Amino acid sequence: MTIADGVPEYIVAPDPARPGLTRSVRGFDQTGAETEISVVEERPLTIYLNSREIVTAMTIGDYPEYLALGFLRNQGMLRSAEDVIAVQYDDEIQTVVVRTASQTTYEEKLQKKTRTSGCAVGTVFGDMMEGLAGLTLPPAEVRTSWLYALANRINRTPSLYLEAGAIHGTVLCQRDRPLVYMEDVGRHNAVDKIAGWMLSEGVDAGDKILYTTGRLTSEMVIKTAMMGIPVLASRSGFTAWGVEIAREVGLTLIGRMRGQRFVCLSGEDRLIRDAALGAVPEEDQRHRRKGAGS
């Protein structure tokens, strides 16, 4: 996909015209007049690890294999792509089975964990927090010119959000180029799809930026750190625990990105302010996304 003004092509990007992701619904507006709008579909997807049912996620239904792989990887259940011998998706019963060469110990442990407040699948604490112990992300520099360019390009990308709203987006970026754009009803699902794509393609995380429309909560920071991505940026706000974990692992954390504005609460020393603010355009109202926690 190529969008206006010579924006580079994404490797994977939303397709608002893809059948089955939205439906048309009739209703009435504030004046009582009949109206018809497009709304996002939501359906269950059950993820299995070998013979063990792990979780049922509410999702829009695209890229189910990436979602399953990424969720299991971010939960610490898969260490590398070499663990996986098959990923089997059944559209009729909406299940994905990820098979490994040998049984893992993680299936039994999952039921004992405590879920966070995340939407959709969310994050399961326990082994994941242990996995962060001693983790230090690479000290990657990030330029403000990249951040502004990314926000501008991402906001103008044709998407389900612009088509129907009520959805989160997450984008894997390299410098000022957006590479892979995923959307879902839960911001965690969108991140897990990115993780699944990276695992499948063997993509290095050390020079990447993860952009999201969701809040920068503890679970979002944990998932980014588990993926090995050193920079996390968002349109939305922060939670205190998210900031604390980001500082502990050396994650550059940037939020409230709107037009010329942003706030960096972790990794300030790695931020290079090379963009002249007067040259940064404000967001066009049509492409302005709602950001929570601002």
N, C-alpha and C positions, 0 to 999 in steps of 0.2 A: 504494500500500500504506500502510495506517495500522496502527501497532502500539499496544500497550497504553499507557494513561495519557495519551492525547491527544497522542502523539508525531506531529509533522508528517509528511505524506506525502512519500516520496521521489519524485524525478522518474524515476529508474531504480533498481531494487533487486533483490537476488537473489530467485529464485523456486525454492525447494527442490523444488517439485512439478513443475517443468518436465520433460517426458519426455526421456530420453536423457542426462541429466547424471549420474545415479547408477545403480547396479545392485545387486541383492541377491546376496550371496555367502555360502555356507555354510562354516562352519569349526568349530573346537573351541577351547574356552577352557582356562584353566589347570588345571581339574579333569578335563579330558577330555570334558566334556559338549558335545554338538553345539550350535552357535549360528548365528545368521544375522544379518549386519550389512549396512548400506548403505555402499557404497564409491563414490568419485568416479570417473567415467570420465576417460580421458585419450586424446586422439587428435591426429594431426598436422594442421596447417593450413599450407599453403604460400602465401607472400605473394609476389606479383609486382608490380614497378613497371614498367608498360608491358610490354615483351616480356622483361624481365630477371627471372629468378627470384632473389629476395633471400634468403629464409630459410624454413626449415620450423620452426614453433613447435609445441611440445607444449602443448595447451590443452584445456579442458573442452568447448569447442565453441560457447559462447554468444557473441553479439555479435562475430562474426568481422570484420565491416566496421569496427567501432570499433577492434578490435585491430590490423588492418592499417594503418589511417590513423594511429593513435597511434604505432605502432612506427616508421613512416616519418617521421612528424613529429619524434619524439624523437631519431631518428638524424640529423636535419638534412636529410633528403631532400625534405621538403615544407616550404615556408616559410609557406604560408597555404592556406585552403580554396579560394582562387581558382585555385590550381595544378591542382586536381582537376576533371576533366570527367566521370569515371565511376568507380564502385566496383562491381565485378561479383563476386558470390559464387556458387560452384558447390558445392552441398551434396554432390552425388554423388562428386566427386573431391576435395572438401575443399580448395579453392583460393579465394583472393581476388586479383583483379587490380585494382590502382589505376592508373587511366590519367590522364595529364596532357596538357595541350595541346601540349607539346613535350617532347622527350627531355631528361632531366637528366644532369648530369655525375656524379651520385652513384652510379649503378649500377656504373660501371667502378671506382670507388674502393673499393667495399665489400669486395672480395676481398682488399685489401691491409691491412685493419685487424686489430687484435688484440682478441679477445674477453676480457671480464672473467670473473670466476668466478660470475656470476649464474646462477640457475636459469632453466629454460625458454628464452626467446629471449636474455635478457641484454642487454648493452650493447656496442656496437662503438666503441672509442676511435678517435681520429684527428681527423676533422673536428669531432666533438662537443667535444673538448677545445679546439680552436681557436675553436669557437663560444662557449665560455665566457669567452674572453679579453675583458676590458673589460666583462663583464656585471655589472650591479649591480641586484639586485631591489628593488622598492619597500619602504620601511621601514614595513611594516604592523604595527600593534600587535596583540597577541593577549592576551585576558583568560583567566585561569585558570578562571573560571566557565564560559567557552565550552568549554574543553578537557574539564572534568569532565562537563559536560552531553553533549558529543558522545560521549565514551567510554561513558557510561551508555546512551545511546540506541542506539549502534552495537552494543554487546554484546548488546542485547536484540532486535535485528532478526532475524526469521526468515532463515536463511541455509543454504547448503550446508555450511558449517563445523559448524553445530549439528546438521545432518542426518547428515553422514558424516565430518567432520574432514578432515585431510590437504590443507588448502587455505588459501590466503592471501586476505585481503580488503583492498581499498583504497577509501576514501571521499572524495569531493570535498565540502567543507563551506564554508558561508558563515556567519561568526560561530558561533552555537551550533546551526545547522541543517544536518544532513546532506542533501546534494542527490542525489548519484549514488553508488551502491554497486556495485562490481564485485568478482568473485571469480575466482580461477584457481589452477591448480596452481603457477604461478610468480608471485611477487610483481610481477615486471616486466610480465608479461602484464596483470595487473590494473591497473597504472598506465597502460600503453599504451591500454587500453580507455577509461580516463578521458580520456586525451589525445585519443583519437579522437572521443569524444563532444563534448568542448569544441571541437575543430576543426570538427566538423559543425554544431554549434549556434552557433558564433561567440561563445562565452562568454568574458567578461573574467576574467583570472586574478589581477589585482592585489589583490583583496580576499578571496581564497580560502585555505583551509587544506586540506592533503592529509594524511589519516590513513591509516596502513597498519599491518598486523600484522607486516610484514617487517622485517629488519635494516636499519639506516640505513648502508648501504654507499656507496661512491663512486658506483656506478651509479644508486642510488636518488636520491641528492642531485643528480646530473647531470640525470636525467630531470625532476625537480621544477623545477630551475632553468631547463631548456630550455622547460618549460611556462609559466614566468613566475609560478609560485606562490610566495609569499614565506614560507610557514610549512609545515614538514613535521614531523609528529608520529607516534610509533609506540609500540606496546607493547614493542617489542624494543630491543636494544642498538645500539651504535655501532661503526664502525671508524674508525681514526685518519685515514685519507684522506678518508672521508666528512665528518668534522668539519672537516678542513682546507679542503676545497672549499666547505663551507657558510659558513665564516667569510670566505673570499675573495669570495664573491658576495653576502654579506649575507642569507643564508637563516637564518631562525630554526629551530633544530633541537632538537626535544624528544623524548626517548626514555624507555624503561622506565616507561611510563604504566600503573600498576596501582593501582586504587582511588584513594587519596589521594596516591600517590607519583608523581614524575616527575623527570627530570634534564634541564636545559637546557644544552647545550654550545656554542650559538651564538645570538646575538641576545638575550641576557639583558636588555639595555637596552630591548627592545621588549615585554617581558613584564610585564603588569599583574596583580599578585596581588590579585584582588578577591574571592576565594572564601574563606569561613571553613572551614578544614579539618575542624572538628568537624561541619559539616553535610554533608560529602561521604561518601556511603555506601561501604563496601567492596564489592567485586564479589561477586555471587552465584556460588557455585561452579559452577552449571550453565552459566553464560554465560562462564566464565573461559577465555580463549584462552591457548594456549601461546605464549610469546614467546621467540624465540631471542636469545642473547647477553645475557641479563640478569645 
